[in-house]
Amino acid sequence: MGELRILWGQRLRRDRWQLAIWVLGIGAMALFSATAIHQTYGNEADRAQILQVAIATPAILMLRGLARGASLGAFSFFQIYSFLALLAGLMSTFLAVRHSRADEESGSAELVASTPAGRLIPAAATILHGTTANVLVTLSVFAGFSAAGLDPAGALVAGAATGAVGLAFLGVGLLVAQLMGTSRGANGFSSALVVLAYLLRGIGDATGTPSADGTVMTAGAASWFSPIGWGQQTFAFTGDRWWPLLLPLALAVVCGTAAWLILNRRDSGASVWGALPGRAAARRGLSSPTALALRLQTGSIIGWCIGGLAMGLLAGSLSSAIAAADNVGGNITAALRAMLQSQGVSLTQLMISAMFSIAGILAAACGLQAVIRLRQEESAGTAELLLAAPISRMHWLVSYLLLGTASVLLVMFLTAFGTWASLAGSGDTSVSAQAVWETAAAQLPAALIYLAIPALVFVLWPSATIAVGWALLGAGVVTGIFGGMIGLDQSIRDLSPFTHTPVPNGSTTDWSGAWWMLAIAVVAGAVAVIGMRRRETGTA
């Protein structure tokens, strides 16, 4: 047990800052959200009206959660839980991959395996470390909701539901780390599974069955395929059911056991999905830095593109469900439909805008990864070998910026194409093809910001590229997409590029924010390219 304690302590020390940010950040979001709701919607009648509008607008349910009544606790759980669970899932997958596949890539796992700890005790330490992190998340969410004045019993159920989802994805991350041959691939695949769970939960919530008074929603079948949907079934603050948590815990045990068995049988550094043997000599097409950059990132680009295409297909295929929701009775629903019709907007169009905002985040992450790959090549020393050839540093940077721009465009193109194709196939004419393509184009400037600004950070502060890049994207999503639900001031929300994404509405669309963001992206990219001319490679 001595080796287990030492390795667990090493993981706690190594992750102390990241873990503190994740745990405290998730708890703070619970606190701020509940506090903002109490201040803004202190009257239960007001909250009931908001829920009626939300249930009549599936786009809101996609982003928020499952409505279970107008009490302050139930409304807070509806507003923020799915996002808290999403963050817990991402935290757990990153933690699992970092202390498994990433350690094997760096060679540190092999060194530890040569000690009396062997290969299985480090895995046990990682499981213990991830479990501790999710217990802390549980307590943090409990403390946040309780400090906001909500029922402690319901707050404990909400915290446990968040931590249980984190544990489920800890097991998923450990299993994916055994399947994939690189930490980059394992992180990308496991993160995609977390986002898929969020989307399945959203589809189930949007296509569920509303109650007669329009304040309670029974989840659709899709939610039962999502660990986040399982957490929602606890009905925190209304039913306080504990049995649904057996589902994510069972998933964690099954995936963790499978990962343990695979690890016990495979060679160190190997993976279930092994890499194919490469060619003896490179193709002539790899003679340029742009072609090499494409070769290095093809897998991740394909993954993001598949995500965008799937998002588009889902957005269009939900049109029939939206039409059904559009027929729900009630004065609030009728008033909402009349208001939307007067503005030339349909419920399907609102759903598509909500889905495209998520696709915009995927496109931004795809562009950001191009810059991250730059830093990884430099820190690994392979960039210096490349630049020993007659290739300038500016040319090298420009090749990655061009590839990142093309990747962003491709992700949004496939999202729009999938939406258009699925709408056309279903015969839905409530949204024109032009509106679909305009909605996709509206996401591009914000996504390009997360390519250009990290590129500037790469030139000015190389060692902070990865941390600052992901921090900027995370802060932009929290403040721009979810800032309203946690009560952030508008001046803070305006700092996020996603806040200024235009909402296409015919000839009245305000595109000024898009042009400003595009100008910022161009200037930041140009300054990065000019600055790269004088920067040394291989700097810390």
DAQUIRA-V721280 format. One record per backbone hydrogen bond with DSSP energy under -1.0 kcal/mol. NH is the residue of the N-H (numbers start at 1). CO is the residue of the C=O. E is the energy in kcal/mol with one decimal. If there is no record, write none. Layout:
nh->[NH | NH]
co->[CO | CO]
e->[E | E]
This chain:
nh->[5 | 6 | 7 | 8 | 9 | 10 | 11 | 12 | 13 | 14 | 15 | 19 | 20 | 21 | 22 | 23 | 24 | 25 | 26 | 27 | 28 | 29 | 30 | 31 | 32 | 33 | 34 | 35 | 36 | 37 | 38 | 39 | 40 | 41 | 47 | 48 | 49 | 50 | 51 | 52 | 53 | 54 | 55 | 56 | 57 | 60 | 61 | 62 | 63 | 64 | 69 | 75 | 76 | 77 | 78 | 79 | 80 | 81 | 84 | 85 | 86 | 87 | 88 | 89 | 90 | 91 | 92 | 93 | 94 | 95 | 96 | 97 | 98 | 99 | 100 | 102 | 104 | 105 | 106 | 109 | 111 | 112 | 113 | 115 | 118 | 121 | 124 | 125 | 126 | 127 | 128 | 129 | 130 | 131 | 132 | 133 | 134 | 135 | 136 | 137 | 138 | 139 | 140 | 141 | 142 | 143 | 144 | 145 | 146 | 147 | 148 | 149 | 150 | 155 | 156 | 157 | 158 | 159 | 160 | 161 | 162 | 163 | 164 | 165 | 166 | 167 | 168 | 169 | 170 | 171 | 172 | 173 | 174 | 175 | 176 | 177 | 179 | 180 | 186 | 187 | 188 | 189 | 190 | 191 | 192 | 193 | 194 | 195 | 196 | 197 | 198 | 199 | 200 | 201 | 202 | 203 | 204 | 205 | 206 | 207 | 209 | 211 | 217 | 218 | 220 | 223 | 224 | 225 | 226 | 230 | 231 | 232 | 233 | 234 | 235 | 238 | 239 | 240 | 241 | 245 | 246 | 247 | 249 | 250 | 251 | 252 | 253 | 254 | 255 | 256 | 257 | 258 | 259 | 260 | 261 | 262 | 263 | 264 | 265 | 266 | 270 | 272 | 273 | 274 | 286 | 287 | 292 | 293 | 294 | 295 | 296 | 297 | 301 | 302 | 303 | 304 | 305 | 306 | 307 | 308 | 309 | 310 | 311 | 312 | 313 | 314 | 315 | 316 | 317 | 318 | 319 | 322 | 323 | 324 | 325 | 326 | 327 | 328 | 334 | 335 | 336 | 337 | 338 | 339 | 340 | 341 | 342 | 343 | 344 | 345 | 350 | 351 | 352 | 353 | 354 | 355 | 356 | 357 | 358 | 359 | 360 | 361 | 362 | 363 | 364 | 365 | 366 | 367 | 368 | 369 | 372 | 373 | 374 | 375 | 376 | 377 | 378 | 379 | 380 | 381 | 383 | 385 | 386 | 387 | 389 | 391 | 396 | 397 | 398 | 399 | 400 | 401 | 402 | 403 | 404 | 405 | 406 | 407 | 408 | 409 | 410 | 411 | 412 | 413 | 414 | 415 | 416 | 417 | 418 | 419 | 420 | 421 | 422 | 423 | 424 | 425 | 426 | 428 | 436 | 437 | 438 | 439 | 440 | 441 | 442 | 443 | 444 | 447 | 448 | 449 | 451 | 452 | 453 | 455 | 456 | 457 | 458 | 459 | 460 | 461 | 464 | 465 | 468 | 469 | 470 | 471 | 472 | 473 | 474 | 475 | 476 | 477 | 478 | 479 | 480 | 481 | 482 | 487 | 488 | 493 | 494 | 495 | 496 | 499 | 500 | 508 | 509 | 515 | 516 | 517 | 518 | 519 | 520 | 521 | 522 | 523 | 524 | 525 | 526 | 527 | 528 | 529 | 530 | 531 | 532 | 534]
co->[1 | 2 | 3 | 4 | 5 | 6 | 7 | 8 | 9 | 10 | 11 | 15 | 16 | 17 | 18 | 19 | 20 | 21 | 22 | 23 | 24 | 25 | 26 | 27 | 28 | 29 | 30 | 31 | 32 | 33 | 34 | 35 | 36 | 37 | 43 | 44 | 45 | 46 | 47 | 48 | 49 | 50 | 51 | 52 | 54 | 57 | 57 | 58 | 59 | 60 | 215 | 71 | 72 | 73 | 74 | 75 | 76 | 77 | 80 | 81 | 82 | 83 | 84 | 85 | 86 | 87 | 88 | 89 | 90 | 91 | 92 | 93 | 94 | 95 | 97 | 97 | 100 | 101 | 102 | 103 | 107 | 108 | 109 | 112 | 115 | 117 | 120 | 121 | 122 | 123 | 124 | 125 | 126 | 127 | 128 | 129 | 130 | 131 | 132 | 133 | 134 | 135 | 136 | 137 | 138 | 139 | 140 | 141 | 142 | 143 | 144 | 146 | 145 | 151 | 152 | 153 | 154 | 155 | 156 | 157 | 158 | 159 | 160 | 161 | 162 | 163 | 164 | 165 | 166 | 167 | 168 | 169 | 170 | 171 | 172 | 173 | 175 | 176 | 182 | 183 | 184 | 185 | 186 | 187 | 188 | 189 | 190 | 191 | 192 | 193 | 194 | 195 | 196 | 197 | 198 | 199 | 200 | 201 | 202 | 203 | 218 | 216 | 67 | 209 | 204 | 220 | 221 | 222 | 223 | 226 | 227 | 228 | 229 | 231 | 232 | 235 | 235 | 235 | 234 | 242 | 243 | 244 | 245 | 246 | 247 | 248 | 249 | 250 | 251 | 252 | 253 | 254 | 255 | 256 | 257 | 258 | 259 | 260 | 262 | 262 | 267 | 178 | 179 | 272 | 283 | 284 | 288 | 289 | 290 | 291 | 292 | 293 | 297 | 298 | 299 | 300 | 301 | 302 | 303 | 304 | 305 | 306 | 307 | 308 | 309 | 310 | 311 | 312 | 313 | 314 | 316 | 318 | 319 | 320 | 321 | 322 | 324 | 325 | 330 | 331 | 332 | 333 | 334 | 335 | 336 | 337 | 338 | 339 | 341 | 340 | 346 | 347 | 348 | 349 | 350 | 351 | 352 | 353 | 354 | 355 | 356 | 357 | 358 | 359 | 360 | 361 | 362 | 363 | 364 | 365 | 368 | 369 | 370 | 371 | 372 | 373 | 374 | 375 | 376 | 378 | 377 | 381 | 382 | 383 | 386 | 389 | 392 | 393 | 394 | 395 | 396 | 397 | 398 | 399 | 400 | 401 | 402 | 403 | 404 | 405 | 406 | 407 | 408 | 409 | 410 | 411 | 412 | 413 | 414 | 415 | 416 | 417 | 418 | 419 | 420 | 421 | 422 | 423 | 432 | 433 | 434 | 435 | 436 | 437 | 438 | 440 | 441 | 443 | 444 | 445 | 448 | 448 | 449 | 451 | 452 | 453 | 454 | 455 | 456 | 457 | 461 | 462 | 464 | 465 | 466 | 467 | 468 | 469 | 470 | 471 | 472 | 473 | 474 | 475 | 476 | 477 | 477 | 484 | 483 | 489 | 490 | 492 | 493 | 496 | 497 | 505 | 506 | 511 | 512 | 513 | 514 | 515 | 516 | 517 | 518 | 519 | 520 | 521 | 522 | 523 | 524 | 525 | 526 | 527 | 528 | 531]
e->[-2.3 | -2.2 | -2.7 | -2.4 | -2.4 | -2.2 | -2.0 | -2.4 | -2.4 | -2.4 | -2.1 | -3.4 | -1.7 | -2.2 | -2.5 | -2.8 | -2.3 | -2.1 | -2.4 | -2.2 | -2.6 | -2.0 | -1.7 | -2.2 | -3.2 | -2.3 | -2.0 | -2.4 | -2.7 | -2.4 | -2.1 | -2.1 | -2.4 | -3.2 | -1.9 | -2.2 | -1.9 | -2.1 | -2.3 | -2.0 | -2.1 | -2.6 | -2.9 | -1.5 | -1.0 | -1.7 | -1.1 | -2.3 | -1.4 | -2.5 | -1.6 | -2.8 | -2.1 | -2.4 | -2.3 | -2.0 | -2.1 | -1.7 | -2.1 | -2.8 | -1.9 | -2.3 | -2.4 | -2.4 | -2.2 | -2.7 | -2.0 | -2.2 | -2.4 | -2.1 | -2.5 | -2.4 | -2.3 | -1.7 | -1.3 | -2.5 | -1.7 | -2.2 | -2.1 | -1.8 | -1.4 | -2.2 | -2.3 | -1.7 | -1.8 | -1.1 | -2.2 | -2.5 | -2.0 | -2.3 | -2.6 | -2.5 | -2.9 | -2.5 | -2.3 | -2.2 | -2.0 | -2.1 | -2.3 | -1.8 | -2.3 | -2.3 | -2.4 | -2.7 | -2.2 | -2.6 | -2.5 | -2.6 | -2.4 | -2.7 | -1.1 | -1.8 | -2.0 | -2.5 | -2.3 | -1.8 | -2.6 | -2.4 | -2.7 | -2.5 | -1.8 | -2.6 | -2.5 | -1.6 | -1.9 | -2.3 | -2.2 | -2.1 | -1.4 | -2.0 | -1.8 | -2.6 | -2.1 | -2.1 | -2.7 | -2.0 | -1.1 | -2.7 | -2.3 | -2.8 | -2.2 | -2.6 | -2.5 | -2.3 | -1.9 | -1.6 | -1.6 | -2.5 | -2.5 | -2.1 | -1.9 | -2.4 | -2.9 | -2.2 | -2.1 | -2.9 | -2.5 | -2.4 | -2.5 | -1.7 | -2.2 | -2.4 | -3.0 | -2.7 | -2.6 | -1.0 | -1.4 | -1.7 | -1.5 | -2.0 | -1.9 | -1.7 | -1.1 | -1.5 | -1.9 | -2.1 | -3.3 | -2.2 | -3.5 | -1.7 | -2.0 | -1.4 | -1.7 | -2.1 | -2.2 | -2.3 | -2.2 | -2.6 | -2.6 | -2.5 | -2.5 | -2.2 | -2.5 | -2.2 | -2.4 | -2.3 | -2.5 | -1.8 | -1.2 | -1.8 | -1.7 | -2.3 | -2.4 | -1.1 | -1.6 | -1.4 | -1.9 | -2.5 | -2.3 | -2.3 | -2.3 | -1.4 | -2.6 | -2.6 | -2.0 | -2.3 | -2.5 | -2.5 | -2.0 | -2.3 | -2.7 | -2.7 | -2.2 | -2.2 | -2.6 | -2.3 | -2.4 | -2.3 | -2.3 | -1.3 | -1.5 | -2.3 | -2.4 | -1.9 | -2.3 | -2.2 | -1.1 | -1.6 | -2.4 | -2.5 | -2.4 | -2.6 | -2.3 | -2.3 | -2.5 | -2.5 | -2.0 | -1.0 | -1.1 | -3.0 | -1.8 | -2.2 | -2.5 | -2.3 | -2.1 | -2.5 | -2.7 | -1.6 | -1.2 | -2.1 | -2.4 | -1.1 | -1.9 | -2.5 | -2.2 | -2.4 | -2.2 | -2.2 | -2.5 | -2.0 | -2.2 | -2.3 | -1.3 | -1.9 | -2.4 | -2.5 | -2.1 | -3.0 | -1.7 | -1.0 | -1.8 | -1.0 | -1.8 | -2.7 | -1.5 | -3.1 | -2.1 | -2.3 | -2.9 | -2.1 | -1.2 | -2.2 | -2.8 | -1.8 | -2.7 | -2.5 | -2.5 | -2.2 | -2.2 | -2.4 | -2.3 | -2.5 | -2.0 | -2.4 | -2.5 | -1.9 | -2.5 | -2.8 | -2.7 | -2.1 | -2.9 | -2.8 | -2.3 | -2.5 | -2.5 | -2.3 | -1.7 | -1.7 | -1.7 | -2.2 | -2.4 | -2.3 | -1.8 | -2.4 | -2.0 | -1.1 | -1.1 | -1.8 | -2.6 | -1.4 | -1.3 | -2.4 | -2.5 | -1.1 | -1.9 | -2.1 | -2.5 | -1.4 | -2.3 | -3.4 | -1.5 | -1.9 | -2.9 | -2.4 | -2.2 | -2.2 | -2.8 | -2.0 | -2.8 | -2.7 | -2.3 | -2.2 | -2.5 | -2.7 | -2.2 | -2.0 | -1.4 | -1.1 | -2.4 | -2.2 | -2.1 | -1.5 | -1.6 | -1.3 | -1.2 | -1.3 | -1.1 | -2.0 | -2.3 | -2.3 | -2.4 | -2.2 | -2.3 | -2.5 | -2.3 | -2.5 | -2.8 | -2.4 | -2.4 | -2.6 | -2.1 | -2.1 | -2.4 | -2.8 | -1.8 | -1.2]
